[in-house]
Amino acid sequence: MTKYLVSEENPDGLRLEAMLRVLRGEVLTRCTLITDDTRAEAQQVLANNIKVLELLSEAIQLAESSTHTLDKAFGPSHKGGLPRIGT
């Protein structure tokens, strides 16, 4: 059973791409809080967070691609319905 993502058991969960967008937004907020901190440690954390933002953006694109593939092949998912693929 999934805790956060939408599933048969969790119809009120989020789609993967929506969850990743939430995470990306939170990381972006953290970045804005440390942008003006010139200490080396803060700059390293900022650089790391920027890389994380890039990876989250790539993951969002992949998740959207999967949703598009499923929608095209099997139609839209139905909240609380059976999974379109898998068991």
C-alpha positions as CSV (number, residue, x, y, z in Angstrom):
1,M,0.0,0.0,0.0
2,T,1.3,3.5,-0.9
3,K,1.3,6.2,1.7
4,Y,1.5,9.3,-0.5
5,L,0.9,8.2,-4.1
6,V,-2.5,7.5,-5.6
7,S,-3.4,3.8,-5.6
8,E,-6.4,1.5,-5.3
9,E,-6.0,1.6,-1.6
10,N,-5.2,5.3,-1.5
11,P,-7.5,7.0,-3.9
12,D,-6.8,10.4,-2.4
13,G,-3.1,10.2,-2.9
14,L,-1.1,12.3,-5.4
15,R,0.2,11.3,-8.8
16,L,4.0,10.9,-8.8
17,E,4.5,14.1,-10.9
18,A,2.3,16.1,-8.5
19,M,4.3,14.8,-5.5
20,L,7.6,15.7,-7.2
21,R,6.3,19.2,-8.0
22,V,5.6,19.7,-4.3
23,L,9.1,18.6,-3.4
24,R,10.6,20.8,-6.1
25,G,8.8,23.7,-4.7
26,E,10.0,23.1,-1.2
27,V,13.6,22.7,-2.3
28,L,13.3,26.0,-4.3
29,T,12.0,27.7,-1.2
30,R,15.0,26.5,0.7
31,C,17.3,27.8,-2.1
32,T,15.8,31.3,-1.8
33,L,16.5,31.3,1.9
34,I,20.2,30.7,1.5
35,T,21.0,32.5,-1.8
36,D,22.6,35.5,-0.1
37,D,24.6,33.5,2.5
38,T,28.2,33.8,1.2
39,R,29.7,31.1,3.5
40,A,31.2,28.2,1.7
41,E,29.0,25.7,3.4
42,A,25.8,27.6,2.4
43,Q,27.1,27.9,-1.2
44,Q,27.8,24.2,-1.3
45,V,24.3,23.4,-0.1
46,L,22.9,25.8,-2.6
47,A,24.8,24.1,-5.4
48,N,23.7,20.7,-4.3
49,N,20.0,21.9,-4.1
50,I,20.2,23.3,-7.6
51,K,21.4,19.9,-8.8
52,V,18.5,18.3,-6.9
53,L,16.1,20.7,-8.6
54,E,17.5,19.7,-12.0
55,L,17.0,16.0,-11.1
56,L,13.5,16.6,-9.8
57,S,12.6,18.4,-13.0
58,E,13.8,15.4,-15.0
59,A,11.9,13.0,-12.8
60,I,8.7,15.1,-13.3
61,Q,9.1,14.8,-17.1
62,L,9.5,11.1,-16.8
63,A,6.5,10.7,-14.6
64,E,4.4,12.9,-16.9
65,S,5.6,10.7,-19.8
66,S,4.4,7.6,-18.0
67,T,1.0,9.1,-17.2
68,H,0.7,10.1,-20.9
69,T,1.6,6.6,-22.0
70,L,-1.0,5.1,-19.7
71,D,-3.7,7.6,-20.6
72,K,-3.1,6.9,-24.3
73,A,-3.0,3.1,-24.0
74,F,-5.7,2.6,-21.4
75,G,-7.6,5.8,-21.0
76,P,-7.6,8.1,-17.9
77,S,-7.4,6.5,-14.5
78,H,-10.4,6.5,-12.3
79,K,-10.1,7.6,-8.7
80,G,-10.6,4.5,-6.5
81,G,-10.7,2.2,-9.6
82,L,-8.5,-0.7,-10.5
83,P,-4.9,-0.1,-11.6
84,R,-4.5,0.2,-15.3
85,I,-1.4,-2.0,-15.3
86,G,0.1,-4.4,-12.8
87,T,-1.7,-6.2,-10.1
